[in-house]
Amino acid sequence: MTEPNEQEVRLGDLERELTLLSRHFIASRGPRIGQSLDRSAYVLLTRLETGEPLTLKELAQTFHADVSTINRQVSAMLRQGLVERLEAATRGGARTFRPTPLGLERLEADRAISRAGAARLIEAAGWSAERTQQFLTLMIEFNHGIERLEGLARADSGRADTPPSRKR
């Protein structure tokens, strides 16, 4: 067996740290007490709030999921009044979806709980505002790189001080 080279070690460390970050972030929010959205609705609304309405196919491509899976999730969100369906003359007549005011309201309420969890993690790490900003900048660059690799456009500027577009 050969010794791993520096890049293999670095990638192994990165994979482990990303896995831990994901676990810590999810755990930091605590039990879902007070949160009203299930995970799929939270994730879909987060994407839909950042730009133009999207079709089921576009959502499926964004999340690397089957259209049937996205259809079930969006259908449940329609029944709950979290998204609305728009008839589109463009895009080959495909219907698009966007968040409703109720969907955005519930997303923001759940997001406040998530932000409090992130604040606990930053406090536990003992990071200053500057160190937190450095991490945020690197995360934005990393996510933009992934989105470019996957051919996904990001509707927001990626800047932390720029709120997502909420076009109606």
HUGI-V824320 format. One record per helix or strand of 2 or more residues. SS is the DSSP state (H for helix, E for strand). FROM is the first residue (numbers start at 0). LEN is the number of residues. If there is no record, write none. Layout:
<<SS FROM LEN> <SS FROM LEN>>
This chain:
<<H 5 23> <H 38 10> <E 53 2> <H 55 8> <H 66 14> <E 82 4> <H 90 3> <E 95 4> <H 100 25> <H 128 21>>
